[in-house]
Amino acid sequence: MAFKGTAERDVQRINLDAERLGAEVNAHTDKDHTALPDARAGGTRDRLRAHARRHRAALDLSRGELERERQVLLQEFTEDEDDPVSTGYKLFDRACYGLHAVAQPVIGSRRNIERFQRDELVRYVGRQYSGANLIVGAAGAIDPDEILRAAEAAFGAMPMGAPNLIAAPTYAGAVRARALAGSNQTHVVLGFPIPSLRDDDAAHLVAAAVFGEGMSSPLLARVREQRALAYHASCIADQFDMCGQLVIEASTSPEQFDEFLREVTGLLRAQAEAIDPVDLDRARNRSRCADCTTPRNRCAARDAALEVFVHGRLRAPGEALDRLHAVSADAVRTAFAHMLAAGPSQPSSAVFAAARGSGQGNPQRRSAPRLSPSR
């Protein structure tokens, strides 16, 4: 609801004013943060004031606007519910962490979307969106002193509130599966617990890149190029401030499902025995390349804000990349060995979720993020 308008400007005017300046404005919610990015040239003070107005406007939402947005969310919920890949991830998260908040889908439940009232939203905004939980990040052709003055002018009157803290989840582990109509493939999500962002562990980031980042990685080379068991497969290290998951995702035919699992399990065991120096070199060089080709201003502001949330400071330029490149082959091998210590068939050490489809379909796929020196 952050961009649904104010008493001064409705939603169409907010979007039009920004886009006429060539700006890209958006809002997104992840499991551990909400962001209101705004990419454009100039106008720092006015932009920060506009963000502050949008925050305060949430307290004055009209019931009609809320009902319209409710219908949009219900449409999005139905679209997400019909996506077998998304269903696989939801099963996976629930298998990892049960009923903990981090296991819940960002969009929430249909029941909550249907029942939430304006007063509940107002109370939530007042509780969650406070000075203690706000970070303003800016990158590009900027004057840091001007940014500071503009931020203080725009948000200085915001109530301080209390930090939004939540207890870390207890990893559970399980096997989940669900049959879905509308797809002729089995969508697999397999994973293991790994350290959180707060642990500042680089070995598992490199492990994910070694195993499944790039067409020449062991995962893609084996299951796609050599065995033709999947068109798409990926491996990522998905880390939050309180927990982390190494996630392997792929789509395969129901007839090849068992063979796919055998191949992936064998590849994981091979990594726990030894890391190919060529694979480690590839992972390191890809991280350097990704750092050079990422849209820097937009991602730098986002990643800087997340670093302050998690570590309470900004790293020096190149520090995070140096950490990744310092990870040894033995550290990566040990990371795989720890993940497989209890055996991948035991739910205490591995999670598997699959959405088995039937019929026709071509679901939209989530893109796997690259190994990023900031995450």
Secondary structure, DSSP 8 states (H G I E B T S, - for coil): -TTSB-SS-BHHHHHHHHHHTT-EE--EE-SS-EE--EE-SS-HHHHHHHHHHHHHHGGG--HHHHHHHHHHHHHHHHHHHT-HHHHHHHHHHHHHHTTSGGGS-TT--HHHHHH--HHHHHHHHHHHSSGGG------SS--HHHHHHHHHHHHTTS----------------EEEEEEES-SSEEEEEEEEE--GGGT--HHHHHHHHHHSSTTSHHHIIIIIIT---S-EEEEEEE-SS-EEEEEEEEE-GGGHHHHHHHHHHHHHHHHH---HHHHHHHHHHHHHHHHHS-HHHHHHHHHHHHHHHHSS---TTHHHHHHHT--HHHHHHHHHHHTTT-TTSTTT-EEEEEEEES-------------TT-
